[in-house]
Amino acid sequence: MKKILFVESGTSGYGGSYHSLYQTVMLMNLKKYQFAVVFFNETLFYEKLISKGIQCFYISSPLFSKGGNKVIKYILFKINGFILRYFPPLSVWYEFIIHFYTIRKLIALVKTLDVDILHLNNQIVLNFIGLFVARSTDIPCVSHLRTFNSYGLNIHRISFSKNIKLQYVAISKELKKHWVGKGLESDRIKVIYNILDDNRDVEGPSNSISSIVDYSGYKIIYVGRLIECKGITFLLKSLSQLIDVKFKAKLFLVGDGDFEQEIRHCASSLNIEDCVSFLGYQSNPMAFMEKADLLVLPSKEDGFGRVLLEAMSVGTPVIGTRIGGIQEVVEHEVNGLLVTYGDVSALKEAMKRMLEDESLRKKTVGAGFQILKDRFNKETYKTKLEEIYDSFF
């Protein structure tokens, strides 16, 4: 039995990568593989995995911790930018020095557990610690590509990874294309779409759900982190135009993040603060999606768009933007609608049409169920990932 250690270096404690990690561990053959997971931040997924009999560990990382010193983080970030610009060959060793404590702890854990494969679960710029460990221990490594964020990646850091037994997993074709353009080798990148696990654990919704259930107008929902790249201010501008034509609608934002104050300010400046409800992080967002009339994912950058699958699975119509992996999840006029990011009028018209046109809603919802079954199924995901694991031996 091969021992696989998942390394989750995310800083939020929740989000798409955490859900993918949990679903992957629950899906794979536990008679063939033995899994353990290490987190750099506190997360509810720690207890969920422990309850399923999965070994979990925390490695306290001063630079990844949500509670770390913000001033020190800012200074180190600025130094990193300076080195990348003026002394790029030193950038690899700068990463090694500032993360030395975490790397040392992770190497010790890998040796204690006698790990056969490292699976680095987050975005490439956060997975670099794991690459140091893989190179130091000569352990095969799988590294996910989940976002388009390439800050800090240069030819020297790419060269560093060439001597590692390494396979990248991109969650969309667009992501693979992007990273090949950044210098990664095409034959080291396999595309494996995220999936929606129909046997996932479902917790009851919080009391906040009453706000969406009790609203009598059209209920539009956004689910995800409140960060700048998700395009929420773009959605607010379109909502403002929708309301201007006497359309009774309200936007429910499920999630939190460091862009929340800017979103609140935008809603206020558009005089639509009464039409926007901030529901915060919810452990079971699908319960909220199920009560909504429409889910909108207005991202200006997105590697995949997992919430679109979740909305489809509960029969909620979807609208997304023509960017990144969203175009591989939503086919325009088939299982949803697509608009160009930043086209405020187009998004307003798409929302109005989807909310009012019952035949369009039924058609796209039905197609959504079928696409989930055909393209984003568990067996395909499991087979492709097992092929990667087995290729190392």
C-alpha positions in Angstrom: 0.0 0.0 0.0 1.4 3.4 -1.1 1.4 6.2 1.5 0.4 9.6 0.0 0.8 12.8 1.9 -1.4 15.7 0.9 0.1 19.1 1.6 -2.5 21.9 1.8 -0.7 25.2 2.0 -3.8 27.4 1.6 -4.2 30.4 3.9 -8.0 30.7 4.0 -8.9 27.5 5.8 -11.7 26.8 3.2 -12.4 27.1 -0.5 -12.2 25.0 -3.6 -8.8 23.3 -2.9 -10.0 22.1 0.5 -13.1 20.6 -0.9 -11.1 18.9 -3.7 -8.7 17.5 -1.1 -11.6 16.1 1.0 -13.4 14.6 -2.0 -10.2 13.1 -3.4 -9.3 11.3 -0.2 -12.9 10.0 0.3 -13.1 8.8 -3.3 -9.8 7.0 -3.8 -9.2 3.3 -3.0 -8.2 3.2 0.6 -7.1 -0.4 0.2 -4.6 0.6 -2.4 -3.5 4.0 -1.0 -3.1 5.2 2.6 -3.6 9.0 2.9 -2.4 11.5 5.4 -2.9 15.3 5.2 -0.9 18.2 6.6 -2.4 21.7 6.8 -0.5 25.0 7.4 -3.6 26.7 8.8 -6.5 25.8 11.0 -9.5 24.4 9.1 -12.8 22.6 9.7 -11.6 20.0 7.2 -9.1 18.8 9.8 -11.8 17.5 12.0 -13.9 16.2 9.1 -11.0 14.1 7.9 -10.0 12.9 11.4 -13.6 11.7 11.8 -13.2 9.5 8.7 -10.0 7.9 10.0 -7.5 10.0 8.0 -4.3 11.0 9.7 -4.1 14.8 9.8 -1.3 17.1 11.0 -0.8 20.8 11.5 2.6 22.5 10.7 2.5 26.0 12.1 3.9 28.3 9.5 4.5 32.0 10.5 4.2 33.1 6.9 1.1 31.1 5.9 -0.8 31.5 9.2 -3.8 33.8 9.1 -2.8 35.2 12.5 0.8 35.9 11.5 2.5 39.4 11.8 1.2 41.4 8.9 4.1 43.9 9.0 6.7 41.1 8.8 4.7 39.4 6.0 4.5 42.7 4.1 8.3 43.4 4.4 9.2 39.9 3.3 6.8 40.2 0.3 8.5 43.5 -0.7 12.0 41.9 -0.4 10.8 39.0 -2.6 9.6 41.5 -5.2 13.0 43.3 -5.1 14.9 40.0 -5.5 12.7 38.8 -8.3 13.3 42.1 -10.2 17.0 42.7 -9.6 18.5 39.3 -8.6 16.2 36.6 -10.0 18.8 33.7 -9.7 18.6 34.2 -5.9 14.8 33.9 -5.7 14.9 30.2 -5.2 17.2 30.4 -2.2 15.3 33.3 -0.7 12.2 31.1 -0.7 14.2 28.4 1.0 15.5 30.7 3.7 12.2 32.3 4.7 10.4 29.0 4.7 13.3 27.0 6.3 11.4 26.2 9.5 8.3 24.9 7.6 10.5 22.9 5.2 12.4 21.3 8.0 9.2 20.3 9.8 7.7 18.9 6.6 10.8 16.8 5.8 10.7 15.3 9.3 7.0 14.4 8.9 7.7 12.8 5.5 10.4 10.7 6.9 8.4 9.7 10.0 5.4 8.6 7.9 7.6 6.9 5.3 5.7 8.8 2.5 5.8 7.4 -1.1 4.2 10.4 -2.9 3.7 14.0 -2.0 0.5 15.6 -3.4 0.7 19.4 -3.3 -2.9 20.5 -3.3 -2.9 24.3 -3.7 -1.8 26.8 -6.3 1.8 26.6 -7.7 3.1 29.7 -5.9 2.1 28.2 -2.5 3.3 24.7 -3.4 6.9 25.7 -3.7 7.7 24.5 -0.1 6.6 21.0 -1.1 8.9 21.1 -4.1 11.9 21.8 -1.8 10.8 18.8 0.3 10.4 16.5 -2.8 13.8 17.4 -4.1 15.5 17.0 -0.7 13.9 13.5 -0.1 13.7 12.3 -3.7 10.0 11.5 -3.3 7.7 11.7 -6.4 5.4 14.6 -6.3 2.0 15.7 -7.8 1.4 19.4 -7.8 -2.0 20.9 -8.6 -2.4 24.0 -10.8 -5.6 25.7 -9.6 -5.2 29.4 -10.5 -3.6 31.7 -13.0 -1.5 33.4 -10.3 2.1 33.2 -11.5 3.6 35.8 -9.2 7.2 34.8 -8.3 7.5 32.1 -10.9 10.6 32.6 -13.1 12.9 30.5 -15.2 15.1 29.8 -12.1 12.2 28.4 -10.1 11.0 26.4 -13.1 14.6 25.0 -13.5 14.7 24.0 -9.9 11.7 21.6 -10.4 13.2 19.9 -13.4 15.2 17.4 -11.3 12.1 16.3 -9.3 9.9 13.3 -10.2 7.0 15.7 -10.8 3.6 15.6 -12.4 1.3 18.7 -12.6 -2.5 18.4 -12.5 -4.4 21.4 -14.1 -8.1 21.6 -13.3 -8.9 23.0 -16.8 -7.5 23.1 -20.3 -7.2 26.9 -20.1 -5.0 26.5 -17.0 -2.7 24.1 -18.8 -2.4 26.4 -21.8 -1.6 29.3 -19.4 1.2 27.4 -17.5 2.7 26.0 -20.7 3.0 29.6 -21.8 4.8 30.4 -18.5 7.4 27.8 -19.2 6.2 24.5 -17.7 6.6 21.4 -19.9 3.4 20.4 -21.6 4.0 16.6 -21.1 4.3 17.2 -17.3 0.7 18.6 -17.1 -2.4 16.4 -17.1 -5.9 18.0 -17.2 -8.2 16.5 -14.6 -11.5 18.4 -14.0 -12.8 18.9 -10.5 -15.8 16.8 -9.6 -18.9 17.1 -7.4 -19.1 14.3 -5.0 -22.8 13.2 -4.8 -22.0 11.3 -1.6 -20.5 14.3 0.2 -21.4 15.1 3.9 -24.2 17.6 4.1 -24.6 19.8 7.2 -27.8 21.6 8.0 -27.9 25.3 7.0 -27.5 28.0 9.5 -30.3 30.4 10.6 -29.1 32.8 8.0 -30.9 30.9 5.3 -34.2 32.5 6.5 -33.1 35.8 4.9 -33.1 34.2 1.4 -36.1 32.0 2.0 -38.3 34.9 3.2 -37.4 37.3 0.4 -40.3 37.6 -2.0 -38.5 38.9 -5.1 -35.9 37.3 -7.4 -33.0 35.8 -5.4 -29.6 36.0 -7.0 -26.7 34.4 -5.3 -22.9 34.5 -5.4 -20.9 31.9 -3.5 -17.2 32.1 -3.0 -14.5 34.1 -1.4 -14.9 37.9 -1.3 -11.7 38.7 -3.2 -11.0 41.2 -6.0 -10.5 38.7 -8.8 -14.0 37.3 -8.4 -15.5 40.3 -10.0 -18.2 41.1 -7.5 -18.2 44.8 -8.1 -18.9 44.0 -11.7 -21.9 42.0 -10.6 -23.1 44.9 -8.3 -23.0 47.4 -11.3 -25.2 45.0 -13.3 -27.5 44.5 -10.4 -27.9 48.3 -10.1 -29.0 48.5 -13.7 -31.4 45.6 -13.2 -33.0 47.4 -10.2 -33.2 50.6 -12.2 -35.7 49.0 -14.6 -38.1 48.3 -11.6 -36.9 44.7 -11.3 -37.4 43.3 -7.8 -34.2 41.4 -7.1 -31.7 40.9 -4.3 -28.1 39.6 -4.3 -27.0 37.3 -1.5 -23.3 37.0 -1.0 -22.2 33.7 0.7 -18.6 33.9 1.7 -16.0 36.2 3.3 -12.7 37.7 2.3 -10.4 40.7 2.4 -12.3 42.6 -0.3 -15.6 42.8 1.7 -15.2 46.5 2.6 -14.6 47.5 -1.0 -17.7 45.5 -2.0 -19.8 47.2 0.7 -18.5 50.6 -0.4 -19.4 49.8 -4.1 -22.9 48.8 -3.1 -23.3 52.0 -1.1 -22.0 54.2 -3.9 -24.6 52.6 -6.3 -27.4 53.1 -3.7 -28.2 49.4 -3.7 -27.0 48.5 -0.2 -30.6 47.4 0.7 -30.5 45.0 -2.3 -27.3 43.2 -1.2 -27.1 40.8 1.8 -23.8 39.6 3.2 -24.3 36.2 4.7 -20.7 35.4 5.5 -19.0 32.0 5.4 -21.5 29.1 5.4 -20.4 25.5 5.9 -23.2 24.2 3.6 -23.5 26.8 0.8 -25.5 24.4 -1.4 -28.5 24.7 0.9 -28.5 28.5 0.0 -28.0 27.8 -3.7 -31.0 25.5 -3.7 -33.2 28.4 -2.5 -31.9 30.9 -5.0 -33.4 31.6 -8.5 -30.0 32.2 -10.1 -26.3 31.8 -9.3 -23.8 34.2 -10.9 -20.0 33.7 -11.0 -18.7 37.1 -12.3 -15.0 36.3 -12.1 -12.4 38.1 -14.1 -10.0 35.2 -13.4 -11.0 31.7 -12.4 -9.3 28.3 -12.9 -12.5 26.3 -12.9 -15.6 27.5 -11.0 -16.6 24.7 -8.7 -19.7 26.6 -7.4 -21.2 26.3 -10.9 -21.2 22.5 -10.6 -22.8 22.8 -7.1 -25.5 25.0 -8.4 -26.3 22.7 -11.3 -26.5 19.8 -9.0 -29.4 21.4 -7.0 -31.2 22.7 -10.1 -30.2 26.4 -9.9 -29.6 28.1 -13.2 -26.1 29.6 -13.7 -24.4 32.5 -15.4 -20.6 32.8 -15.7 -18.0 34.9 -17.5 -16.1 33.9 -20.7 -12.8 33.4 -18.9 -10.5 30.6 -17.8 -12.0 27.3 -16.9 -15.5 28.7 -16.5 -15.9 28.2 -20.3 -15.2 24.5 -19.9 -18.0 24.2 -17.2 -20.7 26.3 -18.8 -21.7 26.0 -22.5 -23.5 29.2 -23.6 -27.2 28.6 -24.2 -26.8 24.9 -23.2 -26.3 24.6 -19.5 -26.1 28.3 -18.7 -25.3 31.7 -20.0 -21.9 33.3 -20.5 -21.1 37.0 -20.7 -17.9 39.0 -21.3 -16.3 40.1 -18.1 -16.8 43.8 -17.5 -19.8 44.1 -19.9 -22.3 45.5 -17.3 -25.2 45.7 -19.7 -24.7 42.2 -21.0 -24.7 40.7 -17.5 -27.8 42.7 -16.6 -29.6 41.4 -19.7 -28.5 37.8 -19.1 -29.8 37.9 -15.5 -33.1 39.4 -16.6 -33.5 36.8 -19.3 -32.6 33.8 -17.1 -34.9 35.0 -14.3 -37.9 35.6 -16.6 -37.6 32.9 -19.3 -38.9 29.7 -17.8 -38.2 27.6 -20.8 -34.6 28.7 -20.8 -34.3 27.9 -17.1 -35.7 24.4 -17.6 -33.5 23.7 -20.6 -30.2 24.8 -18.9 -31.0 23.1 -15.7 -31.7 19.8 -17.5 -28.5 20.1 -19.5 -26.6 20.9 -16.3 -27.6 17.6 -14.8 -26.5 15.7 -17.9 -23.1 17.5 -18.1 -22.4 16.7 -14.5 -23.0 13.0 -15.3 -21.0 12.9 -18.5 -18.1 15.3 -18.0 -17.5 15.7 -14.3 -18.0 12.2 -12.9 -16.2 10.5 -10.1 -14.9 7.4 -12.0 -13.1 9.5 -14.7 -11.5 11.6 -12.0 -10.4 8.6 -10.0 -9.0 6.7 -13.0 -6.9 9.6 -14.2 -5.5 10.4 -10.8 -4.7 6.7 -10.1 -2.8 6.6 -13.5 -0.6 9.5 -12.3 0.1 7.9 -8.9 0.9 4.5 -10.5 3.2 6.1 -13.1 5.8 6.8 -10.4 6.4 3.1 -9.7 
